Amino acid sequence: MVNREEVWAEMRRADEEGEPYTGAKLGRKFGKSTRWGSKRLAEFRAAEGGVSRIESVKRDQDAALEVVWAELRRAEAAGESHTARSLGAKFEKSKSWGTMRLAEF
């Protein structure tokens, strides 16, 4: 069983370093599910973070998209390019998802 204080200490450390957790990332860190991680984040934020659920969801979405932007920057720097299909496949998403991300980039 995971100790709540240990989880909260890790979330505080990550927040202080400017690298807050997503539900999925926190769950993986402690060998648990995304849902478990999301619930622990909600508890933490309600007690300490003061971040609303909407702000929390937005932060998680932004963190997930940052991985996409990093991949697109990496490919561009390496002289490679992604099509909508290849980007979607890289992230196990659809071609239309890839089209939307490329348009946003």
Secondary structure, 3 states (H helix, E strand, C coil): CCCHHHHHHHHHHHHHCCCCCCHHHHHHHCCCCHHHHHHHHHHHHHHHHCCCHHHHHHHHHHHHHHHHHHHHHHHHHCCCCCCHHHHHHHCCCCHHHHHHHHHHC
